[in-house]
Amino acid sequence: MTGQRIGIIDIGSNSVRLVVYERTDNGAHRVVDASKRSARLSGKIDEGGALQDDALSELIDTLRHFMRICSHHGIAHIRAVATAAVRNATNRETILRRIKDEIGLSIELLSGIDEASFGFLGMINSLNISEGFLIDIGGGSTELSLFRERELVHSVSFPFGCVSLNKKFDSREQLSDDALKAIESIVGEAVRGHSWIREAPGLPLVGVGGTVRALGKVHQAVHQYPFAQTHNYEMTESSVDELFQTLRRQPLDRRRKTPGLSKDRADVIVPGIAVLRAVFRAARASHYQICGAGLRDGLFHATRFPNRPKLDDPLSFSLRNISALHTEAPRQHVMQVNRLALEIYDDLQPVHRFDARARTLLDCASQLHRIGASIEYYDYARHSFYLIIHSHLNGLTHREIILTASIASYKSKSKVKSQVAEYRSLISDSDIELICKLGLLLQLAASLDRSETQAIGQLTVRTTDRLMLIRPLQIRGSLAVERRELEEIASDFKKQWELEPVLL
């Protein structure tokens, strides 16, 4: 793939979106621009199954606008795809030809299975999950897949979505009991033809796409959830059922005022959740889980990395990507601190017996603790906390992201309590103790390379009743700076660990 920027255009049944991805000189990937236009193409199909002329003209105008944006970015490659609304239209060949003739843009017409495959790729590259069901409720179709051991096993595309069902069962006032039963009957009939949906109970139902993201935002607003991110957000069956019953009994004007719900989703959210609940029950799923990545992310990975689009480890990719976006900290120093922190942790683990994920948190925090220097060096710890909280650390839960940010920016126990105050419903007292211990361990590791010369090659750690004896096995140069730095944090370390660190 040549060129530093890629434009992905997704002509969906509900909206048309553009996302511009950039590869930086340091090898990081990031979104630098995005645009969305509501289209409701599935609702603009005439009785003969064709997309109406005025809707097509409006679509072409939107695509022309997106191409101008891409031109301003100097994009060398635009990948444009269309899904159910165009795929199912009787005049789809006319649609594709007119777009090509009028604005010179070639459109890939994705099959339902293609849609499911790209959606799976976007999801599996952004979550630490090995098995489950994946659902994408679009405007005109619903894709459902089963994956095991991070591999796609089964996929199916159903010919209904939130826009097409809303057109058939108008929910502007309320979704009646009869309309709800009719939607559930449509879904039930569709899933009956696929036995694999019923044969894997107890797995999570992972949702991608606008319907589940909208549901997640409303759910978080209702429950006053403190972490402003729907990616990797979980919901119980009962809480979704309760929220659904509230929404479906509201007229549209009142629904539009629902906290967390965008006005352009207010009418289609109800039939969308109706489909989601019906599939959940049919699959006998354990809980709902939202994924913020999906079709467009899958298309990006397939386009940028055509030979190996699926990541082996989403968290490692995220860490490398974030580090490559913030390069002010000396890379060799950060790698040295990371190595020393993990070596010391491993030597202490047999005695202290931390939770299995504690090492992962320390690993992440020690790789990211200096990224705040990209904003300002003198207060980099505070900036590191903010950047980590608002970065895509795919593979960590919301709680783990907060813990990582707190460990990376650790100053004192009182500072930790102040930082996590707004997230306190997610953070326990034992979490705060863990932050303090691992935060001081990270400070200890940083002190052992305070000169940023990587003077210590290998080391061993031995503990007595009151001492932690650190013995460097390989030394390259003086450790005078490191000894002084270690002495300055020794008393704080002793308070948390009940061990006084000594550099031999």
C-alpha positions, -999 to +999 in steps of 0.1 A: +000+000+000+017+032-011+009+067+001+006+080+037-031+086+038-061+064+029-097+074+025-124+049+034-159+057+022-188+036+036-221+039+018-244+024+044-281+020+045-285+046+072-256+070+067-226+077+044-193+081+061-157+091+052-127+083+074-092+095+066-064+074+080-028+086+081+005+068+086+030+091+103+067+092+096+072+072+128+050+044+116+019+053+137-016+051+123-043+076+133-076+091+120-070+127+109-104+134+094-139+120+094-173+131+080-208+117+082-240+124+063-274+109+072-288+092+040-315+067+051-311+050+017-331+020+029-360+043+035-358+058+000-365+026-020-396+027-041-422+000-045-403-016-073-372-019-051-352+008-068-334+037-051-353+069-060-336+094-084-335+123-059-319+100-033-292+089-058-285+126-067-282+134-031-258+105-026-237+116-055-235+151-041-223+137-007-197+116-024-185+145-044-181+165-012-161+136+004-139+134-027-131+171-023-121+165+013-099+136+002-083+159-025-074+185+002-057+157+022-037+146-009-050+111-006-036+087-031-060+059-025-098+060-018-116+028-011-153+032-013-178+004-005-216+001-005-237-023+016-273-034+018-293-005+005-273-004-028-267-042-029-305-049-027-316-021-050-330-033-083-313-005-101-279-011-084-260-012-117-274+022-126-264+036-092-228+023-096-226+035-132-239+070-124-215+075-095-186+064-117-196+085-147-204+117-127-176+118-102-152+091-113-155+070-081-155+032-083-177+015-057-171-020-043-204-036-037-200-057-006-219-089-002-235-096+032-207-121+040-181-095+030-197-071+054-196-096+082-160-104+074-147-068+075-168-061+106-152-091+123-117-080+113-123-045+128-137-060+160-110-088+165-083-062+160-096-040+188-108-064+216-091-089+238-117-116+231-114-152+218-150-163+212-185-150+209-213-138+185-208-106+165-238-085+153-240-055+131-275-040+128-273-017+098-300+003+081-310-024+056-293-056+068-282-073+099-250-094+099-245-121+126-213-142+130-199-168+154-162-167+161-141-191+182-104-189+190-103-155+172-114-171+140-146-165+121-166-198+120-201-189+107-217-158+092-251-148+078-266-116+065-303-110+072-323-087+049-336-064+075-322-035+095-332-006+117-342+017+089-361-008+068-379-021+099-388+014+110-402+021+076-424-011+079-433-006+116-434+031+122-422+039+157-425+076+156-452+076+183-446+043+200-437+008+190-468-012+197-469-046+212-481-060+179-453-043+160-428-056+185-441-091+181-440-088+143-403-078+144-394-105+168-412-130+146-392-118+116-359-123+135-371-156+149-379-169+115-345-158+101-324-174+128-343-207+127-326-215+094-291-214+111-287-241+138-252-227+148-269-197+164-286-219+189-257-243+195-233-220+213-250-207+245-233-186+271-211-165+248-211-127+247-230-109+219-206-083+206-221-054+188-206-031+162-221-003+142-243+027+150-272+009+166-253-006+194-231+024+199-262+046+203-276+021+228-244+022+247-243+060+250-279+060+263-272+032+287-241+050+300-261+082+304-289+065+323-265+047+347-243+078+350-213+058+339-181+078+345-159+066+316-167+084+283-160+055+260-185+029+246-158+007+232-155-025+253-185-014+274-207-043+287-244-044+295-266-070+311-297-085+295-320-070+321-307-035+319-311-034+281-346-048+284-355-021+309-341+006+287-358-007+256-392-007+272-387+029+283-377+040+248-403+021+228-432+037+249-420+072+242-432+094+213-404+105+189-403+141+202-397+130+237-372+102+226-352+129+208-345+145+242-331+112+257-296+119+272-269+103+250-291+097+220-284+117+188-315+131+171-309+113+138-310+079+157-341+086+177-366+070+153-345+039+143-330+031+177-362+012+189-365-013+160-327-017+161-327-027+198-357-050+191-336-069+166-307-070+191-328-084+219-343-110+197-309-122+185-296-122+221-324-145+232-320-168+202-283-172+208-288-175+246-259-150+250-244-142+284-242-104+280-238-075+256-205-061+247-200-030+225-171-027+201-163+008+188-145-005+157-162-023+128-165-023+091-145+008+083-117-003+106-117-037+090-114-021+056-085+000+068-066-030+081-073-050+049-062-021+028-031-010+047-019-046+056-033-068+028-009-097+035-017-099+072-046-078+082-055-096+114-035-086+145-020-113+168-022-090+198-044-058+197-029-045+229+007-047+217-003-030+185-020-002+204+010+003+227+034+006+197+010+029+179+006+053+209+043+053+215+050+061+179+025+091+181+044+105+211+081+104+204+095+132+226+106+107+253+139+089+244+129+055+231+159+036+245+152+051+279+115+041+278+124+006+267+150+003+295+125+015+322+100-010+308+125-039+310+138-030+345+102-026+358+092-060+346+124-077+358+119-063+393+082-072+393+090-108+383+115-111+411+090-097+436+060-117+423+067-150+442+065-131+475+037-106+468+015-127+445-002-100+425-033-105+403-024-120+369-033-087+351-011-066+373+020-073+352+001-063+320-008-030+337+028-023+347+040-033+312+015-008+296+022+020+321+060+017+319+058+020+281+036+051+282+046+069+313+065+096+293+041+103+265+028+134+283+061+151+274+047+156+239+025+183+255+049+197+281+079+181+299+075+199+333+040+184+339+043+153+318+028+130+344-005+148+344-005+150+306+004+113+304-027+105+326-050+124+303-035+110+271-037+074+283-073+079+295-083+092+260-062+068+239-073+036+222-057+010+245-074-019+227-074-051+249-078-033+282-111-028+301-122+007+311-110+000+347-076-013+334-072+019+313-077+040+344-053+019+364-027+021+337-030+059+335-027+062+373+003+039+375+021+058+347+015+092+363+019+082+399+031+109+423+015+101+456-015+083+471-034+116+477-028+125+440-041+091+429-073+096+449-078+130+434-071+117+398-095+088+400-123+106+420-146+109+390-141+072+382-145+060+417-174+037+409-150+017+388-121+018+411-119-001+445-097+006+475-076-024+466-071-009+431-057+023+447-033+002+468-022-016+436-017+018+418+005+030+446+026-002+446+031-004+409+035+033+405+064+033+430+079+003+413+078+022+380+094+052+397+121+028+410+127+015+375+129+050+361+154+060+388+177+031+377+181+048+343+179+084+355+210+092+334+192+078+304+224+059+294+211+023+299+240+017+322+224-014+339+223-045+317+209-072+339+200-072+375+187-095+403+165-086+432+167-103+466+145-094+496+152-098+533+128-089+561+132-052+555+155-047+525+152-051+487+187-057+475+192-047+438+223-062+423+233-051+387+250-080+369+261-060+340+272-023+343+282+000+315+295+032+331+288+051+363+257+046+384+262+077+406+231+095+393+210+063+396+222+058+433+212+093+442+178+090+426+171+057+442+179+072+477+153+100+471+124+076+465+135+049+490+114+062+519+082+064+498+089+029+484+094+015+519+060+029+531+042+010+503+062-021+500+076-024+536+110-029+519+138-004+516+154-006+481+192-007+481+214-006+449+244-027+456 
